[in-house]
Amino acid sequence: MLTILAFLAALTLLIAVHEYGHYRMAVACGVKVLRFSVGFGRVLCRWQRSPAHTEFVLCAFPLGGYVRMLDEREAPVPPESRHLAFNRQSLSARALIVAAGPVANLVLAVLLYAAINWGGVQLPSAVLPTPVPASLAQAAGLQGGELVVQAGFEADDLEPVLSFEDLSWWLTRGALQGRDVYLLVQGARAGSVAERVLPLSKLGAQEVNPELFRRIGILGPHSPAILGDLLPDGAALRDGLRRGDRVLRLGDIPITDGRQLRELIRQQVQDGQGIGATWQIERLGQAMSVWVTPEVKNEGDTQVARIGAMVGAAPAMTWVHYGPVQGLWRGAVKTWEVSALTLRMMGRMVVGEASVKNLSGPLTIADYAGRSASMGWSAYLGFLALISVSLGVLNLLPLPVLDGGHLMYYLWEGLSGKAVSDAWLDYLQRAGIGILAIMMAIALFNDLTRLLG
């Protein structure tokens, strides 16, 4: 139920804001708006001040909306009202009305990101985990446990890193843009500060996925190597481990964090048997040794070792909060960066450099809506901002039937001095509908593959 409600609330808000952008600009340009609709199909509710004013309706099918304006191309217009018709407006006015919808979505994203910044949120600290072996992070000299205090694309232009989310965003942009990321890290010893460079330009990354971050070597925030709940019939409880034990060494290997410990445990398999080892642990302030032999489990065609315990505690958290001006500015910057990244990914899909599996449809969006809503208001606002950016950018693409397609018509009209002919409009509209239908089919197929696979 939460997923459905969160999805419907997101659709209603984002579509209403998009159409409101068209509506407000039309009114500002002197165009009469006949109907403002959120959704299609059967009308659920309706409001109209008088027959001379705009009719506002909410319809049953929420995947879309529209603003119907007075237009001689759709119906006869009395001579005394022709100055209020959309088709009678100047080229610049028509372009502003069409562009206002996507721009409204981008403005909404700025405000949503700003609201998160103003309200503040608890986020994992930018403490590094133990790098993945043979990764860029390990080659750069990172060991795990360092706190990233600054990052940037140039050594002399570093910016503060306030959370692991900030760090992940730097890594994502660096990988997709083919740019090296400079990190200023603080070691375990006070005052121990060093600069490290992650040569992400060597990756040739085309899309973001778990394998990309494995190659970088940073999979998540640092998680203390502390044991959580133990299964009653698991190897951990059988061999004397207890909830709250901090693991210091596994055999001869010093343990830095939970991710490293989990990886080492998985590898303790030989000839289908678990490999026992001495664990150095700390329990209630006392150091002790425990011999632990993991059990072997099958994961598909692979055998891995398990100890039957939760491995790794929650990462250290930090409170991230910004003032009014800085929060708004960072919201605008984040919207710009997400928009640019979205366009870049779309371009790569068009030329075949990125997989169309990156396209998501309504099922995936609904799933993410429910998940983010269950995580709290800041996660849900972040989800809304991301979808609002995507909606704004998508509608600005130069595809017929989208706002960007109409803007291309107006560009042609401005350059040639004449409007696109009705025959060409019909041909382009049909082509645009076909392209959108293919995109929606691919997105829906991807949704079903993700959810059922």
ZIDA-V827456 format. One record per pair of residues at least 24 apart in sequence whose ideal C-beta (glycine too) atoms are under 6 Angstrom apart, sorted by the first residue. I is the first residue (numbers start at 1). GAP is how many residues later the second one is. If there is no record, write none. Layout:
I,GAP
I,GAP
This chain:
2,368
2,371
3,363
3,367
6,363
6,364
6,367
7,359
7,362
10,359
10,374
11,51
14,374
14,377
15,50
17,87
17,91
18,83
18,86
18,87
19,46
19,48
21,79
21,80
21,83
22,45
22,78
22,79
23,44
25,71
25,72
25,75
26,43
26,71
29,60
29,64
29,68
31,38
31,55
32,38
32,52
33,34
33,36
34,34
35,33
36,31
37,28
37,29
38,27
40,24
91,319
91,323
95,315
98,305
98,308
98,309
101,302
102,290
102,293
102,294
102,301
105,283
105,286
105,287
106,229
106,286
108,280
109,226
109,276
109,279
109,280
110,221
110,222
110,225
112,269
112,272
112,273
113,218
113,221
113,272
114,213
114,214
114,217
115,266
116,262
116,265
117,205
117,210
117,213
118,209
120,199
120,201
121,199
121,257
122,195
122,197
123,40
123,42
123,197
124,40
124,97
124,191
125,191
125,193
126,35
126,37
126,38
126,41
127,95
129,93
129,128
129,130
130,126
130,127
130,130
131,86
132,82
132,85
135,82
136,62
136,80
136,81
137,80
137,81
138,79
140,56
140,58
141,55
142,54
144,112
144,113
145,43
145,111
146,39
146,41
147,39
148,35
148,37
149,35
149,37
150,34
151,32
152,30
153,26
155,27
158,26
162,158
163,155
163,157
164,57
171,45
172,36
174,26
175,25
175,28
175,30
175,37
176,29
206,142
206,147
206,148
207,147
207,151
221,94
222,35
222,93
223,34
223,35
223,89
223,92
224,89
225,30
225,32
225,33
225,36
226,87
227,82
228,82
229,81
230,79
231,77
234,74
235,59
235,60
235,72
235,73
236,71
236,72
236,73
239,53
240,50
245,36
245,38
246,36
247,34
248,32
248,34
249,31
250,27
250,29
251,26
258,53
258,54
261,50
262,49
265,29
265,40
265,42
266,38
266,39
268,26
268,37
269,27
269,34
269,36
274,31
335,54
338,51
339,50
339,54
342,48
342,51
356,86
357,89
359,83
359,84
359,87
360,83
361,82
361,83
361,86
363,84
364,83
399,33
400,28
400,29
400,32
401,28
401,31
401,32
405,27
